[in-house]
Amino acid sequence: MIYKKEEEKETNKLKKETLSNHQILETINSDIPVELQIVDYNVKQNYPIVKNVSLTSQSNIEHSFSTNIIIISLEYIDTNNKKYNWEIRQTYKLFKEMTKFCESRLPERKKTINHTLNNFEKEEKLKKEKTLSPNYLDIFYKVYNLSFSKIKELPKNDLINFIQLILKSFLFNFYTVKEFFEISDHSFIQSNNGIKPKEGLITKQAEYSICQSTIIDMCHCIKCFCYTGNNKYWFLLKNDMICFLDSSRSDIGKGIFWFDNETKIEKRKDKLILRNSMKKIKLTFKEEFQRNLWYSEIDWRIKQFKDNFTENKFDSFVLEKSNCKCKWFIDGKDYFEDLQKRLLKSRETVFMTDWWMSPELFLIRPINCNNYKKLKYGEIIKETNSNHLSRLCDILNYISKKGVKIYILLYCEVSLAISLNSKHTKLFLSQLSPNIKIIRHPKKSFDLLWSHHEKLVIIDQEYAYVGGLDLCWGRYDTNEHIIVEKENNDEIYNFPFIDYCNARINDFSNVAEYLIENVNRKNKVKMPWHDIHSLIQGPVVLDIARHFIERWNFSKSKESSEGISDFRTQY
């Protein structure tokens, strides 16, 4: 762990956080003394509890010295009453760095309890005579300056109280403190299923990948290797993968290293080298202790994973799954209506990929055209009842404002040949919320031999829609497959605006101008569309989510977009 100078800025940027129902911590200003604020034990716990602490020394095999280690067992109960238990092992040197950081954030002792460190013993004696209750600052300073040998002689409860004091005070709001205890913004998220990942800051060495372009890179061999550089990332070790992000407080994912039947790990000087069937990554450590600790943690999980792994049919990257449910939708109406309901109930993530996506597409019909004719470009319907939202853009805007992260992977078409206008889709949706991330892929103008043709929507990694229907114009239809919808004075239609279409008569052209009919409903018939889609639930949804994440993380390496690291663990 490295304590950066940016932590100094964090003091004044610390956000208001509720540590209990009756106590809100104010922004900490390092120039103004503040009392050490403590959470009431009678209020529901929202900080880690120290279960045990032990100290030990570990011999260094390669060098003739020992490393002093502190081992802390912790427990945390989240708002859904899921219990997380984990153990951290840190060098005593890092422990002292963390406590030094904490001490620098405390008020001056003489301003708060009217004494200095020099008369500490005198005050302790005075307390006993007056039978005063212990002061929280006294607990801190009783342990703060002790050496490793002295602290080993302390009663265990004194050390536990000291660590617990840090965890239940305002000091726990600093990421420097959280990182020492291997806690990040991703430690207790729903996708972890109650399993606390092993976490830490690690340097990842440069990663080289072969470019996949078809024509242009054959003529420019120097472009065939993409250098990503050596960087420090926040790593989360789960039971079937390693995720890495920009930092412990970041939502910007940098990638996932998946475990498979070919995964191996080896030590090499100050490095760990991991290989699977797809890639190789190198991790660099400053201390042998940390390298060995991560080696044992990763190696154990790889062995556990392989014990559950069997040879798969067709050399699939995942196992066959049982206890899965599948529901079929014949034609677009039933699919679109079911999708609208589940999108509005989404809580964390939505993954979407299409060959063509129309942001103004109506999922619930019939619709009153008069409600949309006066909307300006990019304008969103302001509907108090979310169940009445019909357009895809309005629904995505609504759930993104609730904090749902939406990732959309679009086929970047050859515009001279196909009028999908994925650029319009990206510009329209991405301006709605920073929670909506969109990638158009591929970016090479010479990628002519293929296109992204999958149609997936994955909600909270619990429900997956898979099938043949894009979320675009021309795909909505009913089982009756009517070919004529006459004009009416109320302008209420199942096939409004551009969706009254017939590509055999007039193919789509300017799809951003969706208020204009594709063909004239007065004298032309519309073209029906017959296709199927499915809703899948069960363990196999995680395999579909993994497939999307791999596609997204590969595609984002071709442009400056963030990767996905928030993957629900399977094992």
PyMOL commands that set and color helices and strands:
alter all, ss='L'
color gray80, all
select helices_A, chain A and resi 6-13+92-104+109-113+117-130+136-144+148-153+156-167+170-173+175-180+190-192+216-218+221-224+288-307+313-315+332-344+369-371+386-388+392-401+422-430+497-499+540-556
alter helices_A, ss='H'
color red, helices_A
select strands_A, chain A and resi 18-20+23-24+49-59+66-77+83-91+198-204+231-237+241-245+253-258+264-268+271-275+280-284+325-330+349-354+367-368+405-411+436-441+456-459+463-467+492-493+532-537
alter strands_A, ss='S'
color yellow, strands_A
deselect
rebuild
show_as cartoon
